[in-house]
Amino acid sequence: MSEHKNGFTTFFQWFAWTISLGASVFFMMFVVGEGIPDIMAGKGKELIPFLPWLLLAVIGCLLSFFRKTSGALLMFVGGVGMVTYLYITGGSSELRTMIVYGGPYILSALLLIVIRKR
């Protein structure tokens, strides 16, 4: 029974890390490729308050490899911060964007926290 439980935990742990790392790589490539040049040109000023939440989630993703609970907490806070910021700036019309940006980090954090409690 313990081998089955260990396999279950390992699968969902790697699943959570894959989701969060994939999202981190994609969003950071997007920010570096399109966001930073827009900010430097003076066009993308609305991205500046969003970046700390994204960076908090990415740091939490990387930290979760060493400290699962602390990293998951940072990912959760960063994901909720992104969702909150997008709701404040765009309202409910930004629902898809909220899910795309905050969803992977919130899901990964919840998976890591649930696995940690098992």
C-alpha positions, 0 to 999 in steps of 0.5 A: 500500500505504501508503494501505491501511495508513494507513486500517487504522490510522486506523479502529482508532485511532478505534474504540479512542477511540470505545470508551474515550470511550463507556465513560468517559462512561457510567461517569462519569455513573453514578458522578456520578448514583448513586455519589457520592450513595450515598457521601455518604449512607454506603451506597456505601463499597465504591466508594471504592477503585474510583474511583481506577482508574476515574479513571486509565482516564478520564485515560488515555483523554483523554491518548491523544488527545495522547500515544497510548502514555502514554494507552494505558498509563494506560488499561491500568493503570486497566482491569487495576486495576478488574478486579483490585479486582473480583476481590479483592472478589467473586471469579470471580462478578464476571466479567461486571462485570470484563469490563464495567468493565475490558474497554473500557479494556483493549481500547482500550489494546491496540488503540492499542499495537498500532497504535503498533507498526505 
